Amino acid sequence: MTLLPLSARAEKVSYPMVTPGRVFTFPRDHGAHPEYRVEWWYVTGWLEAGVGFQITFFRARPEAASDNPSRFNPRQVLFAHAAVSDPARGRLLHDQRAARAGLSLAHVELERTGVWIDDWRLELEGNWYRARIPARDFDLDLSFSAENLVLQGERGYSRKGHRPGEASYYYSRPHMNVVGRLNGKDATGTAWLDHEWSSAYMAPEATGWDWAGINLADGAALMAFRMRDKAGGTHYAPPGVAFKRLRTWKSPRTGVEYPVSMQVNDLRLEPLMDDQELDSRASTGTIYWEGAVRAFRGKSEVGRGYLELTGYWKPMKL
């Protein structure tokens, strides 16, 4: 008799596909969708003090079958990143958490946005999200009004590749008002929330993505992304979306070079500061650039938001 390791004997999970035509139901779809492979709640924003912030909670369903009754079986794994971009500090301040769901370590709710890892949490009550992030080098206690909701792509079905299954369910909440405290001091500003879930987010030919979410001063908003191929060009982008690198910055710590200034359609995105690299190898296993940016048309500033650049260190694996 040959004894195989548990990982070799375990059956693989069959993840549901993302397909067009989903009817979104709220508040249920603000909560978790644990049958899908990966999911995240992603908040980015600018505070009036000229400081950017980012809070992300990830949920992942492991590939091994999850019918083992043991409470130690990791049926769901949760990760969280948080960061503050403060030009006075000159580089990104960031922290991260990771835990399996359950065992009083972490939890994610189904009927609303409610996710926590240890003492980090993001919860939706009525029309307000509240984030409580006591991190290593900063403390965020912020609330976000949630009045606008935009279903991205085709009524919430967002293609990420040329094959139909390479897609996510995706909605955004732009122009959220922010009130709360940063490091114990009163803070106000504006924010953007993304909620996505998927089972096949990236095509095998893709190496990463460039993404921007911009709150424009006239009340409009722009979300744009492209999936990059392994040669550095565009593997897939929604119709009418074009990215062009304008200037790069090379990290003195990792040696990775990022296009921190980008032209996205008719907007020129300039970083609040160049050094907004996030090293999340201790949780999600990657390094990427995620930073506060100003949006310009010509010489006029017309909006603020965030730019995310992944797959420049190594190809992304979700």
C-alpha positions, 0 to 999 in steps of 0.5 A: 500500500502506498501512502500519499500526502493529503494534498495528493489525495484531496480532490480539486474544488470545482469553482462556479463560472462567472457568466453574463446576466447575473441579477445582483441582489443587495444587500446580499451581494455586498457579502461574501460569495465563498463558492468562488475562487477569489474575492475582494473588497477594496477601498482607496481614498484621499484625505483632505490633508493630502494623504492617500490610503488603501484598505483591502480584504481578500477571501480565497477558497483553496483548490483542495476539496473542503468537505473535511469536517475538521475545524482546522480545515482551511475552507476559506483563507482571508488576507488584508492589506492597508497602506497610507501614502504620506508625502511627509514620510516619503514612502508607503507605510503599509501592513498586512494580515492573513488567517484562515476563516474560523477559530476566532481568528477571522470571519467573513459574512454572507448577507452584508459586507462584514469581514475581519482578521484579528482586530482589523475589520470592514463592515457595512451598516445601512449606508455607511461602511466602517473600517477599523485598521490599527496597523503597525505604523498608522491607525485608521478609523474611517467611515464611508458613505455609500450612496452610489453604486455602479455595475461595471462591464456588462451590468456587473459582468466584467471581462478580463480576457478573451475567453468567456470564463475569464471574468469577474462580477464587479461593482464600484462605489465612487465618490464616497464621503469619508469621515473619521480619524487617522492616527487619532486626528480628525480626517475627512475626504473622498473614497472609492470602493470596489467589490469583485469575485471570480473563479478565473480572473486572469488568462494564462497568457496574462502577467498582471494588470494596470487599474485606475479608479478616479473620482473626477471633480465634476462628479463623474468617475473613471474606472479603467484597466488592462490585462498585460501580456508577458511581453508587456503589451496589452493582452485584454482591455475593455473597448475604448480603454488605452494605457500609455506609460509616461514615466517610470520609477525603479524601487531602490529595495526590490529593483522593480521598475513601475510606470508610475505616470500613465496616460489613461485615455485623455487623463494624465495620472501623476503619483502623489509620490513615486515610492508607493510600492507594497511588499505583500509577500508575507500574505498574498505572496507578491510585490506591486505598486499601488498609489494615490494619483492626481488626474490632469487634462492638460495642466488642469487637475480634474480628479484624484484616485488610485493607480494599481500596477501588478505583475511587474515583479513576477507574473501574478498568481491568484 
